[in-house]
């Protein structure tokens, strides 16, 4: 007798019931629709990439799931060089270089795929999760208006999910880099990563870390914190606030002009939808200009950024001898979805996608029921044909359990008409395929 295993969930790998999965699919469909409405085209890349390529990004070795076969020949090393992707940036770089001659630039692409990270599972931190990424890549030079388009796309995508108001925080790393150069602070990477933690560890924590870990003087820390506390939507106010720092730096001024351009471009967005926040620097050092973070204003349980990204100078230099600057932003879909689901913000959809349950009166009427269902499907309706000629009461109970809104009754004999019942109102009457309008 074979062993019977008790089914149990695998930690960090979400698995939803149909009524929850339908909501997740609706989210994905909506996000895809918004992305495509701005001209982004879809690509999909393999679940695996070369380990060396994934490791080249740095500080990710503990997150990477390597690929191996249980019964592989020890001499066969073909799979040992592969691992599951932990984000979609590395695959995009490889894909763009590989298909460079076939792509049209600026290349506007979106990906909605799963990625894998070996993290400690918790709500909002899964090992397998969806990311929804958009990026624009160009050859040699990428126009700045793409930096401004990103927040508009993301705002529309997130607001359509019915999760309350959001705010997109925008900054430009050149402003901070120019200030660090003026203050003669050499350790740019450590400094920016500490400042990026301002919301998490507060001013006192940032002061302590900058002093003890980087050795920055109190006077310079004061200046850095003064910069990091500047928040405004108005480009003129931003210029005034930054001019008070008396920074003489070409990089600083370039970043200021770029950020003001983005703010002016987005002036059509509703009040509170976006703001220049100079505390946003993004910890990843490959961002070189505009950077973004996005917060939910009406969901207190979600305290971190739901969507982030920025501009980078060169995406694919490891693969191709071309300069490919780009700008991108990513929605952590599973992270957002799981937190909202856990805290009761997501309501289940119906258990079935069907619009109509087709009753099966008898085995003799199966052909008629099948034909009618097919005609309705041809008109665009989703129709489930009941599987057996059981009692009508049982078939109706099935429709009710699956929340199918309408039930269609083929005639029991040729003298009767077809009938349709509205399960919500209880109304029932004669109907024909040609006259149906739901």
C-alpha positions in Angstrom: 0.0 0.0 0.0 1.4 3.4 -1.0 2.1 6.0 1.6 -0.5 8.7 2.0 1.0 12.2 2.4 -0.9 14.8 4.4 -1.1 17.9 2.1 0.5 21.1 3.6 1.4 24.5 2.2 5.0 25.2 1.3 6.1 28.3 3.2 6.8 31.3 1.0 5.0 30.0 -2.1 1.4 31.5 -2.2 -1.5 29.3 -3.3 -4.9 30.8 -3.4 -8.4 29.5 -3.7 -10.2 30.2 -7.0 -12.1 33.2 -5.7 -8.9 34.9 -4.5 -6.9 33.9 -7.6 -9.6 35.5 -9.7 -9.0 38.8 -7.9 -5.3 38.5 -8.5 -5.9 37.8 -12.2 -8.2 40.9 -12.4 -5.3 42.9 -10.9 -2.9 41.6 -13.5 -5.3 42.1 -16.3 -5.9 45.7 -15.3 -2.1 46.5 -14.9 -1.4 44.9 -18.3 -4.1 47.0 -19.9 -2.7 50.2 -18.4 0.9 49.3 -19.5 -0.3 48.6 -23.0 -2.3 51.8 -23.2 1.0 53.7 -23.0 2.6 51.6 -25.8 4.6 49.1 -23.6 5.0 45.7 -25.3 5.1 42.5 -23.4 8.0 40.1 -23.2 8.6 36.9 -21.2 12.0 35.6 -20.3 13.0 32.1 -19.0 12.7 31.4 -15.3 16.4 30.6 -15.2 19.5 32.6 -16.0 23.3 31.9 -15.8 24.4 31.9 -12.1 27.4 34.1 -13.0 25.1 36.7 -14.5 22.8 36.8 -11.5 25.8 37.0 -9.1 27.3 39.9 -11.0 24.7 42.2 -9.4 26.2 41.6 -6.0 24.9 40.9 -2.5 22.4 38.4 -3.8 24.1 35.1 -3.3 22.0 34.1 -0.3 18.8 34.8 -2.2 19.5 32.8 -5.3 17.9 29.4 -5.9 20.4 27.2 -7.9 19.1 24.6 -10.3 20.0 20.9 -10.1 18.4 17.6 -11.0 18.0 14.8 -8.4 19.1 12.0 -10.7 21.6 14.0 -12.8 24.9 12.3 -14.0 27.6 13.7 -11.7 29.7 14.4 -14.8 26.9 16.4 -16.4 27.3 20.0 -15.2 24.9 21.6 -17.7 22.3 22.5 -15.1 24.7 23.5 -12.3 25.3 26.8 -14.0 21.7 27.8 -13.9 19.5 29.5 -11.2 16.1 31.0 -10.8 15.9 34.7 -11.5 15.5 36.9 -8.4 14.3 40.0 -10.4 13.6 41.0 -14.0 16.3 43.6 -14.5 19.1 41.1 -15.2 16.9 39.1 -17.7 16.0 42.3 -19.4 19.6 43.3 -19.9 20.5 39.9 -21.4 17.3 39.9 -23.6 17.9 43.4 -24.9 21.5 42.6 -25.9 20.6 39.3 -27.4 17.8 40.8 -29.6 19.4 44.2 -30.1 19.2 44.1 -33.9 15.5 43.1 -33.9 14.2 45.6 -31.4 12.9 49.1 -32.1 14.3 51.8 -29.8 13.3 53.4 -27.6 12.3 49.9 -26.5 9.2 50.1 -24.2 8.7 46.7 -22.5 6.7 45.3 -19.7 7.0 42.0 -17.8 4.5 40.4 -15.4 6.2 37.3 -14.2 7.2 35.4 -11.1 10.6 35.7 -9.5 12.2 33.7 -6.7 14.3 34.7 -3.6 15.4 32.6 -0.7 14.1 35.0 1.9 12.6 34.2 5.3 8.9 33.9 4.5 6.5 36.4 6.2 3.5 38.4 5.1 4.6 40.6 2.3 7.9 38.7 1.9 7.4 35.6 -0.2 9.9 33.2 -1.8 7.9 33.1 -5.1 6.2 36.3 -6.2 4.9 38.4 -9.1 6.6 41.5 -10.2 5.1 43.9 -12.7 7.9 45.8 -14.4 8.0 48.5 -17.1 11.2 49.9 -18.6 12.2 52.2 -21.5 15.6 51.6 -23.1 17.3 53.8 -25.7 20.6 53.8 -27.6 23.1 56.4 -26.3 20.4 58.9 -25.1 17.0 58.5 -23.4 14.8 61.6 -23.5 13.9 62.9 -20.0 10.2 62.9 -20.6 10.2 59.1 -20.2 11.3 59.7 -16.5 8.1 61.8 -16.2 5.9 59.2 -18.0 6.7 56.5 -15.4 4.8 58.0 -12.5 1.8 58.7 -14.7 1.6 55.1 -15.8 2.1 53.7 -12.3 -0.4 56.1 -10.7 -3.1 55.0 -13.2 -2.3 51.3 -12.7 -2.4 51.5 -8.9 -5.4 53.7 -8.6 -7.4 51.3 -10.7 -7.0 48.6 -8.1 -9.3 50.2 -5.7 -6.7 50.3 -2.8 -7.2 53.9 -1.8 -5.0 56.9 -2.6 -1.4 56.6 -3.4 1.5 59.0 -3.5 4.6 58.7 -5.7 7.7 60.2 -4.2 10.3 61.4 -6.8 13.9 62.5 -6.4 17.1 62.7 -8.4 20.3 61.0 -7.2 22.5 63.6 -8.9 21.4 66.2 -6.4 22.7 64.1 -3.5 25.8 63.0 -5.4 26.6 66.6 -6.2 26.2 67.6 -2.6 28.5 64.7 -1.5 31.1 65.9 -3.9 30.9 69.4 -2.6 31.3 68.1 1.0 34.2 65.9 -0.2 32.5 62.7 1.1 34.1 59.8 -0.7 32.0 56.8 0.3 29.0 57.5 -1.8 27.5 54.0 -1.8 27.5 53.6 2.1 26.2 57.2 2.5 23.3 56.9 0.1 22.3 53.5 1.5 22.2 55.0 5.0 20.2 58.0 4.0 17.8 55.7 2.1 16.9 54.2 5.5 15.7 57.6 6.9 12.0 56.5 7.1 13.0 53.2 8.9 15.6 54.4 11.4 14.8 58.1 11.7 17.1 61.1 11.9 18.9 59.9 15.0 19.6 56.5 13.4 20.9 58.1 10.3 23.1 60.5 12.3 24.6 57.6 14.2 25.2 55.5 11.2 26.8 58.3 9.1 29.0 59.2 12.0 30.1 55.8 13.1 30.1 53.9 9.8 31.2 56.6 7.3 33.0 59.1 9.6 31.0 62.1 8.4 31.2 65.3 10.6 28.2 66.6 12.5 28.2 69.7 10.3 28.0 67.7 7.1 25.4 65.4 8.5 23.3 68.5 9.3 23.6 69.5 5.7 22.7 66.1 4.4 19.6 65.9 6.7 18.5 69.3 5.6 18.6 68.1 2.0 16.7 64.9 2.9 13.8 66.7 4.6 12.9 68.8 1.6 9.5 67.8 0.3 7.4 69.8 -2.2 5.4 69.5 -5.4 6.3 72.9 -6.7 9.4 73.2 -8.9 10.0 76.9 -7.9 9.8 76.0 -4.2 12.3 73.2 -4.7 14.8 75.5 -6.4 14.5 78.0 -3.6 15.0 75.3 -0.9 18.0 73.8 -2.7 19.7 77.2 -3.4 19.8 77.8 0.3 22.3 75.0 0.6 24.8 77.0 -1.5 26.1 74.0 -3.5 28.4 74.7 -6.3 28.2 71.6 -8.4 27.4 70.9 -12.0 26.0 67.4 -11.1 23.9 69.0 -8.4 22.4 71.6 -10.8 21.8 69.0 -13.5 19.9 66.8 -11.1 17.8 69.8 -9.9 16.9 70.8 -13.5 15.9 67.2 -14.3 13.7 66.9 -11.2 12.1 70.2 -11.9 11.3 69.1 -15.5 9.6 65.9 -14.1 7.6 68.0 -11.6 6.4 70.4 -14.3 5.6 67.6 -16.7 3.4 66.0 -14.0 1.5 69.1 -13.0 -1.7 67.6 -14.4 -1.7 64.9 -11.7 -4.2 65.3 -8.8 -3.1 67.1 -5.6 -1.2 64.7 -3.4 -0.6 62.2 -6.1 3.1 62.9 -6.4 5.8 64.9 -4.5 9.5 65.7 -4.8 11.0 64.0 -1.7 14.8 64.4 -1.4 15.0 61.6 1.1 14.4 59.1 -1.7 17.8 58.0 -3.0 17.2 54.2 -3.6 19.9 52.0 -2.1 20.9 50.3 -5.4 24.0 52.1 -6.7 23.1 51.5 -10.4 20.5 54.3 -10.3 22.0 57.4 -11.7 19.2 60.1 -12.0 15.5 60.1 -11.3 14.3 57.7 -8.6 10.9 56.7 -7.4 9.1 55.2 -4.4 5.3 54.8 -3.9 3.3 54.7 -0.7 -0.3 53.8 0.0 -2.0 56.6 1.9 -5.1 54.7 3.1 -3.6 51.4 4.1 -1.7 51.8 7.4 -0.6 48.2 7.4 1.5 48.7 4.3 4.3 50.9 5.5 7.0 50.6 2.9 7.2 51.4 -0.8 4.9 49.3 -3.0 6.5 50.4 -6.2 10.0 51.7 -6.9 12.6 52.3 -9.6 14.6 54.9 -11.4 17.0 55.8 -14.2 20.2 54.0 -15.0 23.0 55.0 -17.4 23.8 51.6 -18.9 21.9 48.4 -18.6 23.6 45.9 -20.8 27.3 46.8 -20.9 28.2 43.3 -19.7 26.6 41.8 -22.8 27.0 44.3 -25.7 29.3 47.1 -26.7 26.5 49.7 -26.8 25.4 52.3 -24.3 21.7 51.6 -23.3 20.4 54.1 -20.8 17.0 53.4 -19.4 14.4 54.2 -16.8 12.1 51.7 -15.1 9.7 51.0 -12.3 8.4 47.8 -10.7 5.2 46.9 -8.7 5.8 44.2 -6.1 2.4 42.7 -6.9 2.4 39.6 -4.6 3.9 41.7 -1.8 1.1 44.2 -2.1 -1.6 41.6 -2.6 -0.7 39.4 0.3 -0.6 42.3 2.8 -4.0 43.6 1.7 -5.4 40.1 1.7 -4.1 39.4 5.2 -5.6 42.6 6.5 -9.1 42.2 5.0 -8.9 44.8 2.2 -9.4 42.2 -0.6 -12.8 40.7 -1.0 -13.1 37.3 -2.7 -14.6 37.2 -6.2 -17.2 34.6 -7.3 -15.9 31.1 -7.2 -16.6 30.7 -11.0 -16.0 33.1 -13.9 -19.1 31.8 -15.6 -21.9 34.3 -16.4 -24.5 31.5 -17.0 -25.0 28.0 -15.7 -26.7 25.8 -18.4 -29.1 23.4 -16.8 -29.1 19.8 -18.1 -32.8 18.8 -18.0 -32.2 15.2 -19.1 -29.7 13.2 -21.0 -31.9 13.4 -24.1 -31.5 17.2 -24.0 -27.7 17.2 -23.7 -27.2 18.0 -27.4 -29.6 20.9 -27.2 -28.0 22.2 -24.0 -24.5 21.9 -25.5 -25.6 23.7 -28.7 -27.2 26.5 -26.8 -24.2 27.0 -24.5 -21.9 27.1 -27.6 -24.2 29.8 -29.2 -24.0 31.9 -26.0 -20.2 31.5 -25.9 -20.1 32.7 -29.5 -21.9 35.9 -28.3 -19.2 36.4 -25.7 -20.8 35.0 -22.6 -19.0 32.5 -20.3 -21.2 29.5 -19.9 -20.8 26.4 -17.8 -22.8 23.3 -18.7 -23.9 21.3 -15.7 -22.3 17.9 -15.8 -25.2 15.5 -15.1 -29.0 15.5 -15.5 -29.6 15.7 -11.7 -32.5 17.3 -9.9 -33.0 20.9 -10.9 -32.9 21.9 -7.2 -29.3 20.4 -7.0 -28.3 22.2 -10.2 -29.6 25.5 -8.8 -27.7 24.9 -5.5 -24.5 24.4 -7.5 -25.0 27.7 -9.3 -25.6 29.5 -6.0 -22.5 28.0 -4.3 -20.3 29.2 -7.3 -22.1 32.6 -7.4 -23.0 32.2 -11.1 -25.4 35.1 -11.6 -27.7 33.5 -14.2 -29.2 30.1 -14.8 -30.4 29.0 -18.3 -33.2 26.4 -18.6 -33.4 24.6 -22.0 -37.0 23.4 -22.7 -38.0 20.1 -21.3 -40.1 19.6 -24.4 -40.4 21.3 -27.8 -43.5 23.1 -26.8 -41.7 25.1 -24.1 -39.4 28.1 -24.5 -35.9 28.5 -23.2 -36.0 30.4 -19.8 -33.4 32.5 -17.9 -33.3 33.1 -14.1 -31.6 36.0 -12.4 -30.1 34.5 -9.3 -29.9 37.8 -7.5 -33.5 39.1 -8.1 -35.2 35.7 -8.6 -36.8 36.9 -11.8 -37.3 34.2 -14.4 -38.8 34.3 -17.9 -38.7 33.2 -21.5 -35.5 34.0 -23.4 -33.8 33.3 -26.7 -30.1 33.4 -27.6 -30.7 36.2 -30.1 -32.5 38.4 -27.5 -30.1 37.9 -24.6 -28.5 41.0 -23.3 -26.9 40.8 -19.8 
